[in-house]
């Protein structure tokens, strides 16, 4: 059974709640989180209106027009593990001004702005997405902080010299899966792990599945008003494999109708240098091993700048 915890208890690092989160992420790599009114106010309806716009209006926001990889992605234009994704998406992220440096590295483009539909075309879309994103940022910081604390790292955020920087970087997407009757039975989004520290997701229709340690696929259906929190590959690497990245998919057989989901991926500040933990940092890591399939894994296991590696990874997807 996938447990449910409250955001307030995660923020407070309530011992029982942190233990539940620790156990769930160790067992399957996910849990449900009740984030209160901010999570319950999902912008599903206005997201559906975005995907119902005429194709030309969506194409005017094509991700190919954005140096920061933000904007509209059509069906089959993105791939997961070599398979084309049968979905549409709108990619966006935290809007930051790039740091002022004389010779900025390529990954600084990821600090760019979003492409938004004109307010007259879709009134309220930008405001709804930005309000939702602000709430998700609170969730991401609370969960990452709590998981880090279980590995004896209680202060990974909050200042420039903290391991993950002052605050997390985030990238997000609204995804639309059309009516399943038009597709053959199979994966609409292939089995995969997410690349970040944690992923926070909400859905208006079931369809998401997660793979257990025994290889069984189970439905992921959070209680009303709750979101799903997944562990990702960067957390897996940082924890030396103590926390495994959750393998999940969207399967056509699990879809009863068309589906909208909103997903936010959290990473350390792009400028931060990530150093994988060792047993000197936490005794819990004794015997932990990072799976060879982890996309962040290098032969030397050396520290690296998060933004440099993330920029290269994103370029392989689109």
Residue, then its C-alpha position, 0 to 999 in steps of 0.5 A: x500500500x502506498x502511504x499518504x503524508x501531509x505537507x505540513x508534517x513533512x515541512x515540520x519534519x515530524x519523526x513519524x512522517x519522515x520515517x513513513x517517507x523514508x520507508x516508502x521511498x526505500x521500498x518503491x520510490x514513491x508516496x502520496x502527499x496531501x499538500x493542502x488547498x494549494x495542491x487541491x487547486x489543480x489547473x486541470x480545466x484550463x490546461x485542457x483548454x490549452x491543448x484544445x487550442x487550434x494546432x497553429x496557436x500551439x505550434x506558435x509556442x513550439x519548444x524548437x523556438x526556445x533556447x531554454x527548451x520551453x514551450x509546446x511539444x507535439x505527439x511523438x516529438x519527444x522520446x523516452x528510452x528510444x520510444x516516441x511518446x504518444x502525448x502532447x506537452x507544454x514545457x515550462x520552468x522557474x523563470x530566472x535571470x541568468x547570472x551575470x558572467x563574462x563567458x556564460x556556459x551553455x547551461x545558463x540558457x536554462x535560466x531563461x523565460x517561458x513561452x506563454x499563450x497570449x492572455x487574450x487567447x487563453x485568459x488566466x492560463x499563465x496565472x494559474x500555472x504560476x500559482x500552482x508552480x509556487x506551491x509545488x516549489x514548497x513541496x519539492x523543498x520540503x521533501x528533498x530536505x526531509x530525505x536529506x535529513x534521513x542521511x544525516x544531511x539536515x541543511x542542504x538548502x537555504x544558502x549559496x554554499x549549501x550542497x544544493x544551493x539557496x533553492x532548488x531548480x525546477x522544470x515542469x510540464x503539463x501533459x495531455x494524453x488523448x482518448x485511449x480508444x485511438x491507440x493500441x494497447x501498450x505504453x503511452x509513456x514508456x517505462x522510465x525513471x526521472x532524472x532529478x532528485x524528486x518529481x511531484x505529479x498530479x493527474x485528473x485521470x488514472x493511468x500511471x503505474x509504478x514497478x515494485x522491487x519484485x517487478x510487478x506493475x501497480x496502479x498509482x491512484x492518489x487520494x483526491x486532492x493529493x499528489x504523487x512524489x517520486x524519487x529520481x536518478x539524481x537522488x539515487x546517485x547522491x545517496x549512493x543507491x540507498x534511495x532507488x529511482x522509481x520506475x514508472x509508466x503511463x499505460x494505455x490499458x490503465x486509461x479510461x479516458x483522456x488524461x491531463x497531468x502536471x509534473x514538476x522535476x526538482x534538481x539542486x541549483x544548476x550552479x551547484x557542484x554535486x558530490x555523491x555521499x559516502x559512508x563517512x557522511x551517513x552510516x546508512x549508506x554502507x553496502x549501497x550501490x548505484x545501479x549501472x543504468x543511472x544516467x548521471x553515473x560516471x566511471x570515476x564517481x567525481x563531483x560535477x556541476x549539475x547544470x552542465x550535465x542536465x543541459x547535455x541530458x535535455x538535448x538528447x530528449x528533444 
